[in-house]
Structures are given as structure tokens and as C-alpha cells.
């Protein structure tokens, strides 16, 4: 009987903590929407301290970090999302884009390759992989990626192809 009550108490406690974390995420979202990114990061961090399995908190915190040009911190958050959900193509795409911003093109390529392994029709991954290839001096591969992106319907790729002599 005592064991049953203890399990119920633990379940209720976890549910309360989860609700608190969700409220913090909502407050972080409100702050982020008001472009108060530093304050939003604090709320997401607090939510994560309550429940470190909330992928949404990591994703939202990463977005706020990017808005502040804190790409290394964003990469750390996307990495946490990937640990929690290895098939989250958005996390790979966004981490790859952050690596591109830091001029870590080889790491970016690896992430874009993973996106395309998960979703071979991801035109943004082809576009971004094209940029990483270009900056690595692989113009042929860059043009191939941009052509694939264009064939998938990405209107921006047409302009990129023209401007890069492909």
C-alpha cells in the first residue's frame, strides 16, 4: 500500500514539474517573439533544468542563440536535440547552418548529408550543402547541389546558380 502511494506521489510530482517547464517554455516563446532573446534563453534554460528531455526547449533556445549570433551555443543545443532524437532532420539542418556561419564547412557538410539521408527531398539541405561545398572550393559539387535544390522547387537556387556561374 505504501509503495502505491509513493508511486502516485512521484507521478504527481513529475507532472507538476513538467507543467512548470512547459510554462517556462511558453514564457520564453513570448520573450523571443518580442525579440528579448537573452531573457528567453534564461527561461528555456530554466525549463531544461527541470526537464532535460524537452527537445522544444533546446530548439527554441538555439533559435534565440542564433538571433544573438551565438552559433557555438546553438550548435550545443542542436546536438542535445540530436542526442534525444537522432532522426530530427531540422536539428541537423540548423546545426549545419550554424557550422557554415562559423566557417566549419566540413562539419556542415556532414550535417547536411545526414539531413539528406533522412529526407532526400530537402531542398534547403541541398542549398546549404552547396554553400559549404563552394567555400571548400568544390564548385562542381556546389553547382550539383544547387541544381538539385532547383529541381526540387527552390526558387532561390535558380538565382544562386546564375550568380555562381553554374
SULWO-V446776 format. One record per residue. RES is the residue in one small letter. SS is DSSP state (H for helix, E for strand, C for the rest). NEAR is the number of other ideal C-beta (glycine too) atoms within 12 Angstrom. Layout:
RES:SS:NEAR ; RES:SS:NEAR
//
This chain:
x:C:7 ; x:H:8 ; x:H:9 ; x:H:10 ; x:H:11 ; x:H:12 ; x:H:13 ; x:H:14 ; x:H:14 ; x:H:14 ; x:H:14 ; x:H:14 ; x:H:15 ; x:H:17 ; x:H:16 ; x:H:16 ; x:H:22 ; x:H:21 ; x:H:18 ; x:H:23 ; x:H:30 ; x:H:24 ; x:H:21 ; x:H:32 ; x:H:33 ; x:H:22 ; x:H:26 ; x:H:36 ; x:H:27 ; x:H:18 ; x:H:26 ; x:H:30 ; x:H:17 ; x:C:16 ; x:C:14 ; x:C:19 ; x:H:28 ; x:H:21 ; x:H:23 ; x:H:33 ; x:H:34 ; x:H:21 ; x:H:33 ; x:H:42 ; x:H:30 ; x:H:26 ; x:H:34 ; x:H:31 ; x:H:17 ; x:H:25 ; x:C:26 ; x:C:22 ; x:C:19 ; x:C:34 ; x:H:30 ; x:H:29 ; x:H:40 ; x:H:40 ; x:H:34 ; x:H:37 ; x:H:44 ; x:H:42 ; x:H:34 ; x:H:34 ; x:H:31 ; x:H:29 ; x:H:23 ; x:C:21 ; x:C:14 ; x:C:22 ; x:H:28 ; x:H:21 ; x:H:28 ; x:H:36 ; x:H:32 ; x:H:22 ; x:H:37 ; x:H:40 ; x:H:28 ; x:H:29 ; x:H:34 ; x:H:30 ; x:H:18 ; x:H:22 ; x:C:21 ; x:C:16 ; x:C:17 ; x:C:28 ; x:H:28 ; x:H:28 ; x:H:34 ; x:H:37 ; x:H:35 ; x:H:37 ; x:H:43 ; x:H:42 ; x:H:34 ; x:H:35 ; x:H:33 ; x:H:35 ; x:H:25 ; x:C:23 ; x:C:15 ; x:C:22 ; x:H:29 ; x:H:21 ; x:H:27 ; x:H:37 ; x:H:33 ; x:H:22 ; x:H:36 ; x:H:42 ; x:H:27 ; x:H:30 ; x:H:36 ; x:H:29 ; x:H:19 ; x:H:22 ; x:C:21 ; x:C:16 ; x:C:18 ; x:C:29 ; x:H:30 ; x:H:31 ; x:H:40 ; x:H:39 ; x:H:40 ; x:H:39 ; x:H:42 ; x:H:41 ; x:H:35 ; x:H:36 ; x:H:32 ; x:H:29 ; x:H:24 ; x:C:23 ; x:C:12 ; x:C:20 ; x:H:19 ; x:H:17 ; x:H:25 ; x:H:33 ; x:H:27 ; x:H:23 ; x:H:40 ; x:H:39 ; x:H:24 ; x:H:30 ; x:H:34 ; x:H:24 ; x:H:18 ; x:C:23 ; x:C:16 ; x:C:25 ; x:H:16 ; x:H:21 ; x:H:32 ; x:H:20 ; x:H:15 ; x:H:28 ; x:H:27 ; x:H:15 ; x:H:16 ; x:C:23 ; x:C:12 ; x:C:24
//
